[in-house]
């Protein structure tokens, strides 16, 4: 087993054909829990604004060859069927995407857990998705103790003007789905977020804890104002906590804040200024201690227009999205690696017209390998021919 754990996923899948003993070992739950790849990958998602089709993906090995080793992963059938899909989060080599498709009963909200390394995906129907006065936010992470993937669904009040007219308890406020049971349930802990909390889409997992940037309604003499903070969710104990932000972040426009992971630490990226002179500040939560945020460095390129900071390399260097107006003003977007100390930027050769990028780190894993394959019953609005036409092989 110690030798097997050092091989890449592709080799392990091939080794299953050697003998029954090897297949039994590789397929065992103990081996799947213990295995983790040694090479980090960056999954790049292209959201092409001029296309109606689903986004495109490229996986890049994050090593000394970066960005030389690129591959286009096989897209699961579930993602080809989903509409308006977006990536909720990533953890332990799995990505969680959320969208909907149309079944016999109408729109079906669905989360898809995707293991890129073994071309396996599992779909999860998301119940009780809120509308009207309520809204729904999803989080995703893998429990470090059991290696069980979990989805957490939070229902919150969509508009602060409705807070006074809504009772203290919010229906189905928090529900948790675990892959091992295949069912939704209430969380272990009862310390749920206050009803004045509004969740945003950004979330990240660091060391077994889910983090969201949220906004809270603070009552003042003249009415109320917004205050930014962080809500954390321990994936093992399923407890919520509140983490205060420095004043520079707590009172900043929430849409100009994003959350990410840098070298196994939580970071908040703050955007400042307008599009033509935008700079970004990277704040790190020191040693996992709440309220202890330190400004690490500033991202500033006087000769280029930065749109966003999609993510970081394992070396800690940020990858930045730049508006490339050299030939076609306000049309092309490019990706560069930014060196914080020299302030140099290096083009990684990725450039698209009318496109926004998102970036996710992942390691190879065997999680989901023991889950059942997709059946046509999972998508009752489609026939077997429709599923097969997706040109997707879900396992090896």
Secondary structure, 3 states (H helix, E strand, C coil): CCCHHHCCHHHHHHHCCCCHHHHHHHHCHHHHHHCCCCCEEEEEEEEECCCCCCCEEEEEECCCCCCCCEECCCCCHHHHHCEEEEEEEEECCEEEEEEEEEECCEEEEEEEEEECCCCEEEEEECCCCCCCCEEEEEEEEECCCCCCEEEEEEEEECCHHHCCCCCCCCCCCEEEEECCCCEEECCCCCCCCCCCEEEEEEEEEECCEEEEEEEEEEEECCEEEEEEEEEEEECCCCCEEEEECCHHHHCCCHHHEEEEEECCEEEEEEEECCHHHCEEEEEEEHHHCCCCEEEEEEECCCCCEEEEEEEECCCCCEEEEEEECCCCCCCEEEEEEECCCCCCEEEEEEEEECEEEEEEEEECCCCCCCCCCCCHHHCCCCCHHHHHCCCCCCCC
